[in-house]
């Protein structure tokens, strides 16, 4: 059997793992400052959850979901995103009964059958946040500020936000705008790509974010949604913009930004890092005040974002943490193992040569691992119940009794 990895997936190890951990660690810190708690949801759910919430007509549900059937014939999907799931969890666990507002964050793998390319995988990782219960724009502001702070923490401060409002379901808001847009698109149908000709009636907003040159040209003159939303949505958006200005957030209004998923309402945004280029968003999100209702639950205003960890990892260079490992060399395996274990139990990073090669070779390995001190258990030391501690920086050497060597190292580590 010839082993190979599945297309669009990858193993993450070595420096890549360090990058992932670095970003996750910084994200945990920022989330805790804002009062967000971690939530871990399953990686598969009933297919209906995504079909109803994300929307049957979206690419994610229509073309990109990994579907499986369990042994009883039930249709399950590997999660393509986590917002629908977190909402499901809040509903099924009755979490809104415990508090008027809730904040969650998550890390984890998502699955989409997309064409793999640089920074795009079929299994990829997201960091996300969801804020439930607060209808006012300070919740929207909070998520933007979290993103800005997180990017600063990982040394990527050159970022900008794209912002739009896509209104709500009130008849004089998005539905009325959709009709205007469809009327506009019908008069330009010849110039639209095949995909957009097909979806212009069911999902006309998606035509606005089509990447086809001809569709981009046609829609340049299309009616703008932020001019067409209802008064409440307009006030929400302008209040948010004022707040962002007051917090010196760098953003631009992007009337093409609609974020493909059905559940969004009002504010939608994407965040770009100057280092990733204009094509690739590092993350995006928006308000989804109607999603609870779609699932038959009591209305809960909500807003969230998801960041692509794989893309962020391409850009970050974690600070190297100073570590001080020791390396035990010796002629007697049992004594070496004992000292190694005693060091590790005392929280000292400790290595040794499991093959017990010659002393010379053990020293070579100690050098290679960047040991701070080498603990020598040679014939002489064993006879006298001592350990020679060699400092690898200045080559100075002291002899310490075996019983007190761990204490001696701990003292040195704490200065
Ligand atoms: P979305 O909700 O689709 O906008 O995804 C949010 C973020 O997740 C994007 O801005 C990307 O950074 C990341 N992302 C989405 N799909 C993929 C993928 N297939 N591979 C890697 N990252 C992705």
Boltz pocket constraint, residues with backbone or C-beta under 6 A from the ligand:
constraints:
  - pocket:
      binder: B
      contacts: [[A, 81], [A, 112], [A, 114], [A, 119], [A, 120], [A, 121], [A, 122], [A, 123], [A, 124], [A, 125], [A, 126], [A, 271], [A, 281], [A, 282], [A, 283], [A, 284], [A, 285], [A, 306], [A, 307], [A, 308], [A, 309], [A, 310], [A, 311]]
      max_distance: 6.0
